[in-house]
Amino acid sequence: MKNVTLIFTLLLIIGCKKENKNQLDLGMDNSDKVSSSRFDKKPVLEDTIFFVYDEKSKWNDFALVYLLDKKYTKDSVCEATFKIDFKSNTKINYSKTFKINGVNEGSEWFGELELDSIASPLKRLSFGYPACGYLQNNFLFYIDKNNSNLIHQWDSSSDSGWGYWAEVVSGKPEDFYFRSESFSPFDETVNDDELGLNEFSDSIHFKFENNKWNTIYETPKGKVYRSKKISFTKFYKNN
């Protein structure tokens, strides 16, 4: 999925405007279901996310995002609770609720399959304001009839080509490797082209075994295990 990440980053470079950074803090609800009695208003359908865009098959694999609650704190910070239903036709395969603090007006949901397969049970959902310098919240799900689960969550951001992200790099849906990466300015120049520092961290092995997901850190958690200096132009040309 590296190419998808880089294409998204390049699009941000083209359309980027200087924005003030406004980050989102994520608070996860421990339960997958929320009683409607907790909310005064009925759930509002916020978005429909398709993972396959063929008109004949897109309804076989999609997700509905509902806004369950939205309020503002004394500091005018928006808090919202969402429910996501993964569906196949009319059947709900899995549901999860999210409480997100610091929601920006205009934030959107995005979704895609991992491992480049139209039948992959690995699905990534992202939420955030679609502009440079804003934080995106990302959630990786495994959606299967009997073993659906939220596997991992992380943040990403991009500003004029610099930023940080994470992705599935290899493997199969039940046994795969995941890695975090960043590209930030370095205080030197090479041939009049700005030099950047490309760093890798948190290489994680996810494996479904004995009816549960095992998370194995192949490198020290939160520590950079590999880095290289590379010019801005070469970084995007090579990738």
Buried (B, 14 or more C-beta within 10 A) or exposed (E): BEEEBBEBBBEBBEEBEEEEEBBBBBEEBEEBEBEEEEBEEEBEEBBBBBBBEEEEEEBBBBBBBBBBBBEEEEEEBBBBBBBBBBBEEEEEBBBBBBBBBBBBEEBBBBBBBBBEEEEBBBBBBBBBBBBBBBBBBBBBBBBBEEBBBBBBBBBBBBBBBBBBBBBBBEBEBBEBBBBBBBBEEBEEEBEEEBBBBBBBBBBBBBBBEEEEBEEEEEBEEEEBEEEEEBBBEEBBEEB
